[in-house]
């Protein structure tokens, strides 16, 4: 069974990726409930656990999914106030 962990991502690189995803239609926000739920279910993401961990690091983490069809895809939790970003990375056991 695969395990997941949150890894730190350079905030400024993430912001650039976020702009690219928005321009290419690969940004999924929680308010896009259908696409969000489909992605979370397809990739078996523990969104609640990831958010709980991110809250230990950031006061108000914002979740977003990047889905461009590459290695940078996945769930990110970021804070503009604290200029930080975490990415959920799945690891094989």
ABEGO torsion letter per residue (X at the ends): XBBBBBBBBBAAAAAAAAAAAAAAGABBBAABAAAAAAAAAAAGBBAAAAAAAAAAABABBBBBBBBAGBAABEBBBBBAAAGBBBBBBBBBX
